[in-house]
Amino acid sequence: MVLLQAKSLFRKPHFVKFSAILGLFIVVILMEFSTPTDYVFGYLYAGPILLSNSWFGRIATFQATVVAVCLTILNLWIPGSEVIKASTVASRAIASMALIVTGVLSDRIHRSQDAIVQQQVKLEAQEQLVELREDFASTLTHDLKTPLLGAIETIKAFQQEKFGPVLPAQQKVLATMARSHETSLQLVETLLDIYRNDTEGLKLDLTPVDLTSLAEEVASSLTQLAANRRVHLSVSCGDSDWRQSLWVQGDALQLQRVFNNLLVNAINHSRRGGRVEVVLESQASHQVVKILDTGAGIQSEQFSHLFERFYQGHSDRQAKGSGLGLYLSRQIIEAHKGIIWAENRVPSGAMFAFKLPVYLFQSSLTV
């Protein structure tokens, strides 16, 4: 082992570094041993110690520190022409301690730097793995869309009896298959949108949008789902008895998806006989939308994860989701420079809400 280390030192790059350290030692030795012992130049050995740590590592640092301490103490007796004073001994001892501290600290710093580098390498490897997974999932999701569309169109052709008569019992089976495939297609499209938004950012087609009209439209489309769950669904304008328009500058299609995600989430979390209400409020600088349900509420440990991708939480809801709706809703609202949040209601139930900046030119729209 010693022979291998010696050979490695005499490689050209190592030999140059070793020569530099040795040269510094010689310079300090000449200064130490050619001056009176009262003059302590041993502190200058810190230079070769630091270079040894930087270039050759822990063992070389230990060796350089031992040599430096020995030479500093040895200068008490060599050249030996002076009387040794207590103050001189104390100075040499302090210098030796400083050199030891320098060696220890430099070794710790070197190990910390190595640990940081290793951690960075691990993080880079993890990031590459995440990117690879994202690319694979995005490609797989994209490739799934075509066969799903083909299957849906084929089922529709059977329902329309293009391949021959279909019995009522068979129509029910076909309707179930169509709904299942359409749900899968919707999930695939949601995944595609999420991956696209994460990589390219969400591109919005901004126009003046009335949140009240949008809420009423989405609520109307979900009436049947609410009826199946025996949940009462309503839209109101807060404390006002009159219908109010809440104008924002936004992408109507994307905001419609937010309403749909939040309302479906509320309906699925509500118990039979419960209520889901969309409350619209206008503030000085923001339009606020609140979706209230009468379900079991949100557990405290879930709040920090609600809007994370694929997070489903723990509840007794009748229909489990994909864990993508709230994540996509957050993407859309944040792209509109808005805020989305959730909180529990008293005595029971939950509220999911978001607010968007008021459209500044709404006066020209209401004329």
C-alpha atoms as a printed R data frame, in Angstrom:
    type eleno elety resid chain resno       x      y       z
1   ATOM     1    CA   MET     A     1   0.000  0.000   0.000
2   ATOM     2    CA   VAL     A     2   2.808  2.424   0.930
3   ATOM     3    CA   LEU     A     3   4.586  1.562  -2.305
4   ATOM     4    CA   LEU     A     4   1.463  2.287  -4.322
5   ATOM     5    CA   GLN     A     5   1.022  5.651  -2.580
6   ATOM     6    CA   ALA     A     6   4.650  6.501  -3.267
7   ATOM     7    CA   LYS     A     7   4.243  5.612  -6.938
8   ATOM     8    CA   SER     A     8   1.103  7.740  -7.183
9   ATOM     9    CA   LEU     A     9   2.958 10.720  -5.740
10  ATOM    10    CA   PHE     A    10   5.537 10.586  -8.486
11  ATOM    11    CA   ARG     A    11   3.035 10.824 -11.289
12  ATOM    12    CA   LYS     A    12   3.548 14.154 -13.000
13  ATOM    13    CA   PRO     A    13   0.503 16.064 -11.662
14  ATOM    14    CA   HIS     A    14   0.977 14.672  -8.156
15  ATOM    15    CA   PHE     A    15   4.724 15.239  -8.250
16  ATOM    16    CA   VAL     A    16   4.228 18.922  -9.041
17  ATOM    17    CA   LYS     A    17   1.797 19.319  -6.144
18  ATOM    18    CA   PHE     A    18   4.050 17.350  -3.788
19  ATOM    19    CA   SER     A    19   7.011 19.523  -4.836
20  ATOM    20    CA   ALA     A    20   5.005 22.685  -4.092
21  ATOM    21    CA   ILE     A    21   4.115 21.472  -0.594
22  ATOM    22    CA   LEU     A    22   7.687 20.376   0.064
23  ATOM    23    CA   GLY     A    23   8.942 23.742  -1.154
24  ATOM    24    CA   LEU     A    24   6.652 25.576   1.273
25  ATOM    25    CA   PHE     A    25   7.876 23.378   4.111
26  ATOM    26    CA   ILE     A    26  11.502 24.186   3.222
27  ATOM    27    CA   VAL     A    27  10.814 27.939   3.122
28  ATOM    28    CA   VAL     A    28   9.141 27.883   6.553
29  ATOM    29    CA   ILE     A    29  11.894 25.649   7.979
30  ATOM    30    CA   LEU     A    30  14.557 28.105   6.811
31  ATOM    31    CA   MET     A    31  12.636 30.972   8.405
32  ATOM    32    CA   GLU     A    32  12.117 29.023  11.641
33  ATOM    33    CA   PHE     A    33  15.619 27.692  12.144
34  ATOM    34    CA   SER     A    34  17.534 30.778  10.943
35  ATOM    35    CA   THR     A    35  15.846 33.160  13.387
36  ATOM    36    CA   PRO     A    36  15.812 33.321  17.192
37  ATOM    37    CA   THR     A    37  13.424 30.902  18.900
38  ATOM    38    CA   ASP     A    38  11.375 33.849  20.156
39  ATOM    39    CA   TYR     A    39  10.135 34.360  16.575
40  ATOM    40    CA   VAL     A    40   7.477 31.737  15.841
41  ATOM    41    CA   PHE     A    41   6.948 31.117  12.140
42  ATOM    42    CA   GLY     A    42   5.279 27.744  12.729
43  ATOM    43    CA   TYR     A    43   1.861 29.250  11.937
44  ATOM    44    CA   LEU     A    44   2.967 29.378   8.302
45  ATOM    45    CA   TYR     A    45   2.906 25.571   8.181
46  ATOM    46    CA   ALA     A    46  -0.860 25.971   7.902
47  ATOM    47    CA   GLY     A    47  -0.351 26.635   4.182
48  ATOM    48    CA   PRO     A    48   1.211 23.241   3.369
49  ATOM    49    CA   ILE     A    49  -1.393 21.540   5.628
50  ATOM    50    CA   LEU     A    50  -4.293 23.101   3.755
51  ATOM    51    CA   LEU     A    51  -2.748 22.247   0.380
52  ATOM    52    CA   SER     A    52  -2.171 18.644   1.498
53  ATOM    53    CA   ASN     A    53  -5.825 18.380   2.488
54  ATOM    54    CA   SER     A    54  -7.013 19.882  -0.785
55  ATOM    55    CA   TRP     A    55  -4.779 17.868  -3.083
56  ATOM    56    CA   PHE     A    56  -4.076 14.543  -1.352
57  ATOM    57    CA   GLY     A    57  -6.772 13.964   1.256
58  ATOM    58    CA   ARG     A    58  -6.983 12.855   4.839
59  ATOM    59    CA   ILE     A    59  -3.788 10.783   5.284
60  ATOM    60    CA   ALA     A    60  -1.587 13.451   3.689
61  ATOM    61    CA   THR     A    61  -3.212 16.097   5.930
62  ATOM    62    CA   PHE     A    62  -2.432 14.033   9.036
63  ATOM    63    CA   GLN     A    63   1.166 13.499   7.938
64  ATOM    64    CA   ALA     A    64   1.700 17.187   7.111
65  ATOM    65    CA   THR     A    65   0.205 18.226  10.474
66  ATOM    66    CA   VAL     A    66   2.464 15.847  12.433
67  ATOM    67    CA   VAL     A    67   5.561 17.050  10.569
68  ATOM    68    CA   ALA     A    68   4.603 20.710  11.088
69  ATOM    69    CA   VAL     A    69   4.020 20.247  14.842
70  ATOM    70    CA   CYS     A    70   7.272 18.313  15.259
71  ATOM    71    CA   LEU     A    71   9.290 20.976  13.411
72  ATOM    72    CA   THR     A    72   7.658 23.757  15.444
73  ATOM    73    CA   ILE     A    73   8.519 22.062  18.764
74  ATOM    74    CA   LEU     A    74  11.964 20.966  17.536
75  ATOM    75    CA   ASN     A    75  12.934 24.590  17.000
76  ATOM    76    CA   LEU     A    76  13.058 24.948  20.810
77  ATOM    77    CA   TRP     A    77  16.290 22.914  20.913
78  ATOM    78    CA   ILE     A    78  17.720 23.458  17.454
79  ATOM    79    CA   PRO     A    79  20.046 25.220  16.785
80  ATOM    80    CA   GLY     A    80  20.408 25.189  20.656
81  ATOM    81    CA   SER     A    81  22.363 28.420  21.144
82  ATOM    82    CA   GLU     A    82  19.641 30.138  23.227
83  ATOM    83    CA   VAL     A    83  18.167 29.653  26.649
84  ATOM    84    CA   ILE     A    84  14.683 28.168  26.508
85  ATOM    85    CA   LYS     A    85  12.143 30.527  28.074
86  ATOM    86    CA   ALA     A    86   8.723 29.646  29.415
87  ATOM    87    CA   SER     A    87   7.121 32.246  27.123
88  ATOM    88    CA   THR     A    88   8.834 30.656  24.116
89  ATOM    89    CA   VAL     A    89   7.552 27.209  25.112
90  ATOM    90    CA   ALA     A    90   4.037 28.637  25.491
91  ATOM    91    CA   SER     A    91   4.232 30.309  22.066
92  ATOM    92    CA   ARG     A    92   5.385 27.077  20.438
93  ATOM    93    CA   ALA     A    93   2.651 25.104  22.204
94  ATOM    94    CA   ILE     A    94  -0.009 27.582  21.016
95  ATOM    95    CA   ALA     A    95   1.351 27.411  17.469
96  ATOM    96    CA   SER     A    96   1.273 23.603  17.587
97  ATOM    97    CA   MET     A    97  -2.313 23.619  18.815
98  ATOM    98    CA   ALA     A    98  -3.250 26.038  16.027
99  ATOM    99    CA   LEU     A    99  -1.667 23.712  13.447
100 ATOM   100    CA   ILE     A   100  -3.556 20.712  14.875
101 ATOM   101    CA   VAL     A   101  -6.839 22.644  14.783
102 ATOM   102    CA   THR     A   102  -6.072 23.684  11.203
103 ATOM   103    CA   GLY     A   103  -5.506 20.067  10.206
104 ATOM   104    CA   VAL     A   104  -8.673 18.819  11.925
105 ATOM   105    CA   LEU     A   105 -10.893 21.587  10.578
106 ATOM   106    CA   SER     A   106  -9.527 21.314   7.050
107 ATOM   107    CA   ASP     A   107 -10.173 17.558   7.136
108 ATOM   108    CA   ARG     A   108 -13.755 18.112   8.298
109 ATOM   109    CA   ILE     A   109 -14.344 20.734   5.622
110 ATOM   110    CA   HIS     A   110 -12.923 18.392   2.995
111 ATOM   111    CA   ARG     A   111 -15.214 15.566   4.122
112 ATOM   112    CA   SER     A   112 -18.200 17.922   4.175
113 ATOM   113    CA   GLN     A   113 -17.417 19.014   0.632
114 ATOM   114    CA   ASP     A   114 -17.156 15.372  -0.455
115 ATOM   115    CA   ALA     A   115 -20.509 14.643   1.166
116 ATOM   116    CA   ILE     A   116 -22.063 17.646  -0.598
117 ATOM   117    CA   VAL     A   117 -20.679 16.490  -3.946
118 ATOM   118    CA   GLN     A   118 -21.990 12.962  -3.393
119 ATOM   119    CA   GLN     A   119 -25.398 14.349  -2.433
120 ATOM   120    CA   GLN     A   120 -25.448 16.500  -5.560
121 ATOM   121    CA   VAL     A   121 -24.618 13.466  -7.676
122 ATOM   122    CA   LYS     A   122 -27.479 11.535  -6.046
123 ATOM   123    CA   LEU     A   123 -29.887 14.430  -6.582
124 ATOM   124    CA   GLU     A   124 -28.883 14.728 -10.227
125 ATOM   125    CA   ALA     A   125 -29.389 10.978 -10.675
126 ATOM   126    CA   GLN     A   126 -32.813 11.210  -9.023
127 ATOM   127    CA   GLU     A   127 -33.769 14.170 -11.226
128 ATOM   128    CA   GLN     A   128 -32.740 12.226 -14.325
129 ATOM   129    CA   LEU     A   129 -34.788  9.253 -13.127
130 ATOM   130    CA   VAL     A   130 -37.819 11.489 -12.499
131 ATOM   131    CA   GLU     A   131 -37.460 13.015 -15.984
132 ATOM   132    CA   LEU     A   132 -37.214  9.530 -17.483
133 ATOM   133    CA   ARG     A   133 -40.346  8.435 -15.632
134 ATOM   134    CA   GLU     A   134 -42.200 11.584 -16.684
135 ATOM   135    CA   ASP     A   135 -41.226 11.060 -20.325
136 ATOM   136    CA   PHE     A   136 -42.283  7.423 -20.173
137 ATOM   137    CA   ALA     A   137 -45.618  8.247 -18.510
138 ATOM   138    CA   SER     A   138 -46.289 11.069 -20.975
139 ATOM   139    CA   THR     A   139 -45.510  8.854 -23.980
140 ATOM   140    CA   LEU     A   140 -47.560  5.964 -22.614
141 ATOM   141    CA   THR     A   141 -50.505  8.259 -21.849
142 ATOM   142    CA   HIS     A   142 -50.375  9.756 -25.332
143 ATOM   143    CA   ASP     A   143 -50.291  6.296 -26.944
144 ATOM   144    CA   LEU     A   144 -53.293  5.152 -24.889
145 ATOM   145    CA   LYS     A   145 -55.504  7.925 -26.260
146 ATOM   146    CA   THR     A   146 -55.801  6.515 -29.808
147 ATOM   147    CA   PRO     A   147 -57.033  3.002 -28.910
148 ATOM   148    CA   LEU     A   148 -59.490  4.460 -26.380
149 ATOM   149    CA   LEU     A   149 -60.973  6.746 -29.025
150 ATOM   150    CA   GLY     A   150 -61.238  3.785 -31.386
151 ATOM   151    CA   ALA     A   151 -62.978  1.664 -28.747
152 ATOM   152    CA   ILE     A   152 -65.466  4.433 -27.947
153 ATOM   153    CA   GLU     A   153 -66.355  4.923 -31.594
154 ATOM   154    CA   THR     A   154 -66.803  1.161 -32.039
155 ATOM   155    CA   ILE     A   155 -69.127  0.973 -29.032
156 ATOM   156    CA   LYS     A   156 -71.152  3.886 -30.390
157 ATOM   157    CA   ALA     A   157 -71.471  2.055 -33.723
158 ATOM   158    CA   PHE     A   158 -72.856 -0.992 -31.900
159 ATOM   159    CA   GLN     A   159 -75.277  1.241 -29.950
160 ATOM   160    CA   GLN     A   160 -76.494  2.723 -33.230
161 ATOM   161    CA   GLU     A   161 -77.047 -0.838 -34.526
162 ATOM   162    CA   LYS     A   162 -74.713 -0.363 -37.485
163 ATOM   163    CA   PHE     A   163 -73.654 -4.002 -37.144
164 ATOM   164    CA   GLY     A   164 -77.128 -5.380 -36.594
165 ATOM   165    CA   PRO     A   165 -79.960 -5.317 -34.030
166 ATOM   166    CA   VAL     A   166 -78.995 -4.833 -30.355
167 ATOM   167    CA   LEU     A   167 -81.187 -6.101 -27.525
168 ATOM   168    CA   PRO     A   168 -82.124 -3.727 -24.626
169 ATOM   169    CA   ALA     A   169 -80.003 -5.758 -22.210
170 ATOM   170    CA   GLN     A   170 -77.063 -5.450 -24.585
171 ATOM   171    CA   GLN     A   171 -77.635 -1.687 -24.865
172 ATOM   172    CA   LYS     A   172 -77.201 -1.405 -21.103
173 ATOM   173    CA   VAL     A   173 -73.914 -3.294 -21.270
174 ATOM   174    CA   LEU     A   174 -72.725 -1.126 -24.158
175 ATOM   175    CA   ALA     A   175 -73.694  2.044 -22.250
176 ATOM   176    CA   THR     A   176 -71.675  0.858 -19.252
177 ATOM   177    CA   MET     A   177 -68.685  0.095 -21.495
178 ATOM   178    CA   ALA     A   178 -68.990  3.517 -23.162
179 ATOM   179    CA   ARG     A   179 -69.025  5.316 -19.797
180 ATOM   180    CA   SER     A   180 -66.033  3.321 -18.602
181 ATOM   181    CA   HIS     A   181 -64.019  4.106 -21.739
182 ATOM   182    CA   GLU     A   182 -65.000  7.782 -21.631
183 ATOM   183    CA   THR     A   183 -63.871  7.971 -17.995
184 ATOM   184    CA   SER     A   184 -60.547  6.377 -18.966
185 ATOM   185    CA   LEU     A   185 -60.199  8.822 -21.876
186 ATOM   186    CA   GLN     A   186 -60.881 11.749 -19.562
187 ATOM   187    CA   LEU     A   187 -58.191 10.482 -17.180
188 ATOM   188    CA   VAL     A   188 -55.715 10.100 -20.040
189 ATOM   189    CA   GLU     A   189 -56.442 13.628 -21.285
190 ATOM   190    CA   THR     A   190 -56.036 14.987 -17.760
191 ATOM   191    CA   LEU     A   191 -52.672 13.250 -17.427
192 ATOM   192    CA   LEU     A   192 -51.553 14.642 -20.763
193 ATOM   193    CA   ASP     A   193 -52.569 18.143 -19.713
194 ATOM   194    CA   ILE     A   194 -50.736 17.839 -16.396
195 ATOM   195    CA   TYR     A   195 -47.499 16.598 -17.968
196 ATOM   196    CA   ARG     A   196 -47.746 19.294 -20.641
197 ATOM   197    CA   ASN     A   197 -48.376 21.990 -18.039
198 ATOM   198    CA   ASP     A   198 -45.440 20.836 -15.918
199 ATOM   199    CA   THR     A   199 -43.008 20.874 -18.843
200 ATOM   200    CA   GLU     A   200 -44.284 23.663 -21.089
201 ATOM   201    CA   GLY     A   201 -46.467 25.722 -18.766
202 ATOM   202    CA   LEU     A   202 -50.198 26.220 -19.067
203 ATOM   203    CA   LYS     A   203 -51.149 28.241 -22.156
204 ATOM   204    CA   LEU     A   204 -54.304 30.287 -21.624
205 ATOM   205    CA   ASP     A   205 -56.728 31.737 -24.142
206 ATOM   206    CA   LEU     A   206 -57.702 34.823 -22.135
207 ATOM   207    CA   THR     A   207 -61.084 36.464 -22.643
208 ATOM   208    CA   PRO     A   208 -63.611 38.161 -20.316
209 ATOM   209    CA   VAL     A   209 -65.356 35.350 -18.392
210 ATOM   210    CA   ASP     A   210 -68.409 35.553 -16.142
211 ATOM   211    CA   LEU     A   211 -67.822 33.112 -13.287
212 ATOM   212    CA   THR     A   212 -71.524 33.125 -12.399
213 ATOM   213    CA   SER     A   213 -72.550 31.893 -15.843
214 ATOM   214    CA   LEU     A   214 -69.747 29.338 -15.806
215 ATOM   215    CA   ALA     A   215 -70.801 28.018 -12.384
216 ATOM   216    CA   GLU     A   216 -74.442 27.697 -13.460
217 ATOM   217    CA   GLU     A   217 -73.452 25.916 -16.656
218 ATOM   218    CA   VAL     A   218 -71.262 23.349 -14.891
219 ATOM   219    CA   ALA     A   219 -73.784 22.819 -12.086
220 ATOM   220    CA   SER     A   220 -76.470 22.152 -14.686
221 ATOM   221    CA   SER     A   221 -74.297 19.509 -16.373
222 ATOM   222    CA   LEU     A   222 -73.767 17.750 -13.021
223 ATOM   223    CA   THR     A   223 -77.417 17.688 -11.985
224 ATOM   224    CA   GLN     A   224 -77.800 14.012 -12.885
225 ATOM   225    CA   LEU     A   225 -74.652 13.009 -10.968
226 ATOM   226    CA   ALA     A   226 -75.921 14.901  -7.899
227 ATOM   227    CA   ALA     A   227 -79.344 13.259  -8.254
228 ATOM   228    CA   ASN     A   228 -77.754  9.806  -8.412
229 ATOM   229    CA   ARG     A   229 -75.908 10.586  -5.185
230 ATOM   230    CA   ARG     A   230 -79.090 12.155  -3.716
231 ATOM   231    CA   VAL     A   231 -77.208 15.408  -3.160
232 ATOM   232    CA   HIS     A   232 -78.875 18.807  -3.539
233 ATOM   233    CA   LEU     A   233 -76.803 21.099  -5.794
234 ATOM   234    CA   SER     A   234 -77.285 24.875  -5.925
235 ATOM   235    CA   VAL     A   235 -75.608 28.120  -6.997
236 ATOM   236    CA   SER     A   236 -75.987 31.394  -5.067
237 ATOM   237    CA   CYS     A   237 -74.447 34.866  -4.976
238 ATOM   238    CA   GLY     A   238 -73.612 34.963  -1.294
239 ATOM   239    CA   ASP     A   239 -75.742 37.340   0.784
240 ATOM   240    CA   SER     A   240 -77.270 38.928  -2.297
241 ATOM   241    CA   ASP     A   241 -80.756 37.881  -3.434
242 ATOM   242    CA   TRP     A   242 -79.968 39.031  -6.967
243 ATOM   243    CA   ARG     A   243 -77.904 37.297  -9.594
244 ATOM   244    CA   GLN     A   244 -74.561 39.049 -10.029
245 ATOM   245    CA   SER     A   245 -71.974 38.741 -12.776
246 ATOM   246    CA   LEU     A   246 -68.404 38.092 -11.597
247 ATOM   247    CA   TRP     A   247 -66.105 39.053 -14.435
248 ATOM   248    CA   VAL     A   248 -62.507 37.879 -14.674
249 ATOM   249    CA   GLN     A   249 -59.919 37.746 -17.418
250 ATOM   250    CA   GLY     A   250 -59.490 34.030 -17.970
251 ATOM   251    CA   ASP     A   251 -59.641 30.928 -20.090
252 ATOM   252    CA   ALA     A   252 -63.282 29.802 -20.019
253 ATOM   253    CA   LEU     A   253 -62.492 26.169 -20.886
254 ATOM   254    CA   GLN     A   254 -59.820 25.825 -18.195
255 ATOM   255    CA   LEU     A   255 -61.930 27.552 -15.535
256 ATOM   256    CA   GLN     A   256 -64.818 25.278 -16.477
257 ATOM   257    CA   ARG     A   257 -62.557 22.315 -15.667
258 ATOM   258    CA   VAL     A   258 -61.838 23.809 -12.243
259 ATOM   259    CA   PHE     A   259 -65.565 24.160 -11.494
260 ATOM   260    CA   ASN     A   260 -66.172 20.619 -12.706
261 ATOM   261    CA   ASN     A   261 -63.303 19.135 -10.651
262 ATOM   262    CA   LEU     A   262 -64.302 20.908  -7.452
263 ATOM   263    CA   LEU     A   263 -68.022 20.186  -7.807
264 ATOM   264    CA   VAL     A   264 -67.505 16.496  -8.631
265 ATOM   265    CA   ASN     A   265 -65.137 16.281  -5.654
266 ATOM   266    CA   ALA     A   266 -67.747 17.883  -3.362
267 ATOM   267    CA   ILE     A   267 -70.598 15.669  -4.643
268 ATOM   268    CA   ASN     A   268 -68.561 12.507  -4.184
269 ATOM   269    CA   HIS     A   269 -67.610 13.511  -0.631
270 ATOM   270    CA   SER     A   270 -71.160 14.400   0.439
271 ATOM   271    CA   ARG     A   271 -73.411 11.905   2.159
272 ATOM   272    CA   ARG     A   272 -76.821 10.998   0.755
273 ATOM   273    CA   GLY     A   273 -79.261 13.791   1.472
274 ATOM   274    CA   GLY     A   274 -76.421 16.295   1.753
275 ATOM   275    CA   ARG     A   275 -75.972 19.659   0.076
276 ATOM   276    CA   VAL     A   276 -73.356 21.107  -2.261
277 ATOM   277    CA   GLU     A   277 -73.518 24.846  -2.811
278 ATOM   278    CA   VAL     A   278 -71.526 27.144  -5.057
279 ATOM   279    CA   VAL     A   279 -71.241 30.566  -3.424
280 ATOM   280    CA   LEU     A   280 -70.017 33.482  -5.557
281 ATOM   281    CA   GLU     A   281 -68.784 36.674  -3.916
282 ATOM   282    CA   SER     A   282 -67.364 39.870  -5.382
283 ATOM   283    CA   GLN     A   283 -64.637 41.733  -3.489
284 ATOM   284    CA   ALA     A   284 -62.764 44.933  -4.231
285 ATOM   285    CA   SER     A   285 -59.886 43.302  -6.082
286 ATOM   286    CA   HIS     A   286 -60.903 39.643  -6.408
287 ATOM   287    CA   GLN     A   287 -63.813 37.441  -7.405
288 ATOM   288    CA   VAL     A   288 -64.257 34.602  -4.909
289 ATOM   289    CA   VAL     A   289 -65.810 31.204  -5.579
290 ATOM   290    CA   LYS     A   290 -66.603 28.819  -2.711
291 ATOM   291    CA   ILE     A   291 -67.770 25.219  -3.098
292 ATOM   292    CA   LEU     A   292 -69.365 24.043   0.154
293 ATOM   293    CA   ASP     A   293 -70.275 20.458   0.990
294 ATOM   294    CA   THR     A   294 -71.770 18.658   3.974
295 ATOM   295    CA   GLY     A   295 -69.369 15.722   4.025
296 ATOM   296    CA   ALA     A   296 -67.065 14.495   6.779
297 ATOM   297    CA   GLY     A   297 -64.563 17.323   6.283
298 ATOM   298    CA   ILE     A   298 -60.801 17.178   5.838
299 ATOM   299    CA   GLN     A   299 -58.386 15.547   8.266
300 ATOM   300    CA   SER     A   300 -55.715 17.920   9.579
301 ATOM   301    CA   GLU     A   301 -52.810 15.885   8.183
302 ATOM   302    CA   GLN     A   302 -54.307 16.036   4.683
303 ATOM   303    CA   PHE     A   303 -54.283 19.814   4.216
304 ATOM   304    CA   SER     A   304 -50.639 20.011   3.137
305 ATOM   305    CA   HIS     A   305 -51.154 17.287   0.501
306 ATOM   306    CA   LEU     A   306 -54.598 18.102  -0.921
307 ATOM   307    CA   PHE     A   307 -53.350 19.747  -4.100
308 ATOM   308    CA   GLU     A   308 -50.478 17.334  -4.767
309 ATOM   309    CA   ARG     A   309 -50.473 15.103  -7.818
310 ATOM   310    CA   PHE     A   310 -52.078 11.649  -7.348
311 ATOM   311    CA   TYR     A   311 -53.018 12.391  -3.721
312 ATOM   312    CA   GLN     A   312 -56.401 10.850  -2.838
313 ATOM   313    CA   GLY     A   313 -56.508 11.148   0.936
314 ATOM   314    CA   HIS     A   314 -58.560  8.920   3.213
315 ATOM   315    CA   SER     A   315 -62.328  9.173   3.360
316 ATOM   316    CA   ASP     A   316 -65.519  7.166   3.083
317 ATOM   317    CA   ARG     A   317 -66.454  8.779  -0.242
318 ATOM   318    CA   GLN     A   318 -68.441  6.576  -2.583
319 ATOM   319    CA   ALA     A   319 -66.367  7.251  -5.703
320 ATOM   320    CA   LYS     A   320 -62.590  7.299  -5.559
321 ATOM   321    CA   GLY     A   321 -60.851  9.749  -7.861
322 ATOM   322    CA   SER     A   322 -57.490  9.682  -9.594
323 ATOM   323    CA   GLY     A   323 -55.887 12.296  -7.352
324 ATOM   324    CA   LEU     A   324 -55.397 14.598 -10.348
325 ATOM   325    CA   GLY     A   325 -58.406 16.925 -10.248
326 ATOM   326    CA   LEU     A   326 -57.248 19.152  -7.407
327 ATOM   327    CA   TYR     A   327 -53.684 19.216  -8.726
328 ATOM   328    CA   LEU     A   328 -54.867 20.303 -12.177
329 ATOM   329    CA   SER     A   329 -57.199 22.868 -10.592
330 ATOM   330    CA   ARG     A   330 -54.270 24.366  -8.702
331 ATOM   331    CA   GLN     A   331 -52.248 24.561 -11.931
332 ATOM   332    CA   ILE     A   332 -55.083 26.386 -13.694
333 ATOM   333    CA   ILE     A   333 -55.851 28.839 -10.874
334 ATOM   334    CA   GLU     A   334 -52.183 29.697 -10.328
335 ATOM   335    CA   ALA     A   335 -51.763 30.241 -14.079
336 ATOM   336    CA   HIS     A   336 -54.586 32.822 -13.770
337 ATOM   337    CA   LYS     A   337 -52.618 34.530 -10.945
338 ATOM   338    CA   GLY     A   338 -55.204 33.334  -8.463
339 ATOM   339    CA   ILE     A   339 -55.196 31.405  -5.182
340 ATOM   340    CA   ILE     A   340 -56.916 28.123  -4.345
341 ATOM   341    CA   TRP     A   341 -57.349 26.704  -0.861
342 ATOM   342    CA   ALA     A   342 -59.444 24.424   1.349
343 ATOM   343    CA   GLU     A   343 -60.739 24.514   4.899
344 ATOM   344    CA   ASN     A   344 -63.183 22.727   7.157
345 ATOM   345    CA   ARG     A   345 -66.671 24.016   7.951
346 ATOM   346    CA   VAL     A   346 -68.437 24.073  11.306
347 ATOM   347    CA   PRO     A   347 -70.048 21.786  12.394
348 ATOM   348    CA   SER     A   348 -69.202 19.497   9.456
349 ATOM   349    CA   GLY     A   349 -68.248 19.580   5.818
350 ATOM   350    CA   ALA     A   350 -65.498 21.207   3.798
351 ATOM   351    CA   MET     A   351 -64.994 24.257   1.638
352 ATOM   352    CA   PHE     A   352 -62.831 24.414  -1.462
353 ATOM   353    CA   ALA     A   353 -62.413 27.951  -2.716
354 ATOM   354    CA   PHE     A   354 -60.445 30.044  -5.168
355 ATOM   355    CA   LYS     A   355 -60.183 33.713  -5.994
356 ATOM   356    CA   LEU     A   356 -59.159 35.454  -9.197
357 ATOM   357    CA   PRO     A   357 -58.326 39.106  -9.937
358 ATOM   358    CA   VAL     A   358 -61.317 41.231 -10.928
359 ATOM   359    CA   TYR     A   359 -61.533 42.074 -14.624
360 ATOM   360    CA   LEU     A   360 -60.639 45.774 -14.749
361 ATOM   361    CA   PHE     A   361 -62.835 46.660 -17.709
362 ATOM   362    CA   GLN     A   362 -66.061 45.079 -16.531
363 ATOM   363    CA   SER     A   363 -67.830 48.453 -16.760
364 ATOM   364    CA   SER     A   364 -67.573 48.316 -20.573
365 ATOM   365    CA   LEU     A   365 -69.123 44.862 -20.561
366 ATOM   366    CA   THR     A   366 -72.191 45.740 -18.532
367 ATOM   367    CA   VAL     A   367 -73.301 48.689 -20.640
